[in-house]
């Protein structure tokens, strides 16, 4: 997410062309970059457990949105693959993070941090 945020922040020509192709306004690049950078900071910062859940949800919304957009435009697999790859990395990161970075709910529905 961090590397894609940088690419979007500097508005590389390829990113601008892809956004135009998908029908999105170019200004959305900076907006997504800011949100991704904020999400990366939250995910890497100890504590902030509820914000981590939101950051991961946001990451998943972004990559599934990209995946869906490419599918709807009948793009090639090489255009769709980055969203699949980022979706996979996001899910791996979410499910393999240490317990100290998870909200754990016990059998009595009590939150354990």
C-alpha positions in Angstrom: 0.0 0.0 0.0 2.9 2.3 0.8 4.5 1.9 -2.6 1.2 2.3 -4.5 0.5 5.5 -2.4 3.8 7.0 -3.5 3.1 6.2 -7.2 -0.4 7.8 -6.8 1.0 10.8 -4.9 3.5 11.7 -7.7 0.7 11.0 -10.3 2.8 8.9 -12.6 1.7 9.0 -16.2 0.7 5.3 -16.1 -1.5 5.9 -13.1 -3.2 8.9 -14.7 -3.8 7.0 -17.9 -5.3 4.1 -16.0 -7.5 6.3 -13.9 -8.7 8.1 -17.0 -9.3 4.7 -18.7 -11.4 3.6 -15.6 -13.4 6.8 -15.7 -12.1 8.3 -12.4 -11.0 11.9 -12.0 -7.2 12.4 -11.6 -7.7 14.3 -8.3 -8.7 11.0 -6.8 -5.0 9.8 -7.0 -3.9 12.2 -4.3 -6.9 11.4 -2.1 -6.2 7.7 -2.3 -2.5 8.3 -1.7 -3.3 10.2 1.5 -5.7 7.6 2.8 -3.2 4.8 2.0 -0.4 6.5 3.8 -2.6 7.1 6.8 -3.6 3.5 6.8 0.0 2.3 6.6 0.9 4.5 9.5 -2.0 3.1 11.6 -1.2 -0.5 10.7 2.5 -0.1 11.7 1.8 1.9 14.9 1.5 -0.2 18.1 -2.0 0.0 19.7 -4.7 1.8 17.8 -6.5 -1.6 17.4 -9.9 -0.2 16.3 -8.2 2.1 13.7 -6.2 -0.9 12.4 -9.5 -2.7 11.7 -10.7 0.3 9.8 -7.4 0.7 7.9 -7.5 -2.9 6.8 -11.1 -2.5 5.7 -10.2 0.6 3.8 -7.3 -1.2 2.0 -9.7 -4.0 1.1 -12.3 -1.6 -0.2 -9.7 0.1 -2.4 -8.3 -3.1 -3.9 -11.7 -4.8 -4.5 -12.9 -1.5 -6.0 -9.9 -1.6 -8.4 -10.5 -5.2 -9.2 -14.1 -4.6 -9.9 -13.4 -1.5 -12.0 -10.9 -3.5 -14.2 -13.3 -6.4 -14.6 -16.1 -4.0 -15.6 -13.8 -2.4 -18.2 -12.9 -5.9 -19.6 -9.3 -5.2 -18.9 -6.5 -7.8 -19.5 -5.2 -10.0 -16.7 -2.0 -7.9 -16.6 -4.2 -4.9 -15.7 -6.2 -6.8 -13.2 -3.3 -8.7 -11.5 -2.0 -5.8 -9.4 -5.3 -5.5 -7.6 -5.4 -9.3 -7.0 -1.8 -9.2 -5.7 -2.5 -6.3 -3.3 -5.8 -8.0 -2.2 -3.8 -11.1 -1.4 -1.1 -9.2 0.5 -3.7 -7.3 2.5 -5.4 -10.5 3.5 -2.2 -12.2 4.4 -1.1 -9.2 6.5 -4.5 -9.0 8.2 -4.7 -12.7 9.1 -1.0 -13.2 10.1 -0.5 -10.1 12.2 0.5 -10.7 15.8 -2.1 -11.0 18.6 -0.8 -7.7 20.1 -2.2 -6.0 17.0 -5.6 -7.7 17.0 -8.9 -7.1 18.8 -9.7 -10.3 20.5 -13.2 -11.1 21.8 -13.7 -13.9 24.3 -16.6 -16.2 24.7 -18.4 -13.7 26.9 -18.2 -11.1 24.1 -15.6 -9.1 26.1 -12.9 -7.3 24.2 -9.4 -8.4 25.2 -6.6 -6.0 24.2 
